[in-house]
Amino acid sequence: MRSQSFVLALLLFAVCLVVLSPAFADPTDAAGWVAAGQSLTAAGNYSAGELAYKQALILDPKNADAWNGIADVLNRAHKYTSDPLATMQMALEASNQSLALNASSPIAWINRGQILYNIGYYYQDQLKDPATANMYYNEQLDAFNQAISIDPNNAEAWFNKGYALCGIGRCTEGVAAFKKVEALDPSYPYLQLNLAQAEKLAGVETPFYIQYAGEIVMAVIAIAIAVIWYWAVRRKY
């Protein structure tokens, strides 16, 4: 009985080490702290993730990845803070720092776009300020376009662009962006769901005379032929 308890205790200790090891990691350089911050953030431990990124900045104040990590973790955690808008604005400032140090990172531009989306949505949903919301939505689209200009085959950037385009009522362009994702990565998460929704909305936003232009032209031609035939027959008799 004691041996079983001892084995169970060892197993429990091993599980704790696996689960908690990122939180107790003590890297010796900035890159290590950035990696720890990424692991903690992915696990939903935002406070510890932010501390890890800040430790990286103590060792290397010009570490663009650490600044981007802080931007990411603040953006993810904003809904759990007392002032979500202030937290998101802090995330945007950290994004500014990251891109000032390394403007060629598509990941940083994608992260910036996601921050801008959340700020825009807050203005739209909470503050009922659609004008300011649209300003942030358009800046979001610019961020995703920047990511694509750096890495044209980045499926995540194209997916976010499609989502952003539909959000500002440009679903026809959004469909094209989602189709690009489909060509790059057919198994991209939630792609087919978003593509189907974008196609549905694109059909609504396209005027019927454009959507059915081919059918309308054929109908006009048929009517013209019928009229010409009628007058030709009438003149004959």
Residue, then its C-alpha position, 0 to 999 in steps of 0.5 A: m500500500r505504501s509503495q503504491s502511494f509512493v509511486l502515485a506521489l512520484l507520478l504527481f510530482a512528475v506531472c507538476l514538473v511538466v505543467l509548471s516548469p515554464a513558470f519556474a524556468d530561469p533562463t540566462d538570456a533574453a531569448g530564453w525569457v522570450a521563449a518562456g513568455q511565449s509558453l506561459t502566454a499560450a498556456g493562458n498564464y498572462s501575468a507570468g508571461e508578461l513578467a517573463y517578457k519584461q525580464a527579457l527586456i531588462l537583459d535586452p531593452k531592444n529585443a523586438d520579440a519581447w516587445n511584441g510578446i508584451a503587446d500580444v499578452l496585453n491584447r489577450a489579457h485586456k478583457y480581464t483587466s479593470d480598464p480594457l481600453a487602457t490595456m489595449q492602448m498599452a499593447l499598441e504602444a508595445s507594438n509600436q516599440s517592436l515594429a520600430l526595432n524590427a519592421s520586417s516581422p510579419i508576426a508583429w504586423i499581424n499582432r498589431g492588426q489584431i490589437l487594432y481590431n480589438i480596440g475598434y470593436y471596443y469603440q463600436d460595441q462598448l463606447k458606441d462610437p462607429a467613426t472611431a471604430n472604423m478608423y481602427y478597423n482601417e488601420q487593422l487592414d493596413a497592418f495585415n497588408q504590411a504583413i502580406s507585403i513582407d510574406p505574400n504566402n503567410a496564410e494567417a495574414w491573408f485570413n486576418k485580411g479576409y476577416a477585416l475586409c468583411g468587417i468593414g463591408r467589403c466581403t467580395e474582397g474578403v472572399a478573394a482573401f479567404k480563397k488565397v488562404e485556401a490555396l496556401d493552406p486548405s486545412y486552415p482553422y475555421l477557413q471554410l466557415n468564414l469563407a461560406q459566410a463571406e460568400k453569403l454576405a458578398g452576395v448581399e452587398t453585390p447589386f443584383y444587376i451586377q450579380y446577374a449581369g450575364e443573365i440580364v444581357m442574355a434576356v435583353i438580347a432575346i427580347a431584342i431578337a423577338v422584337i426584330w422578328y415581330w416587326a419583320v413579320r408584321r411588315k411582311y404581312 
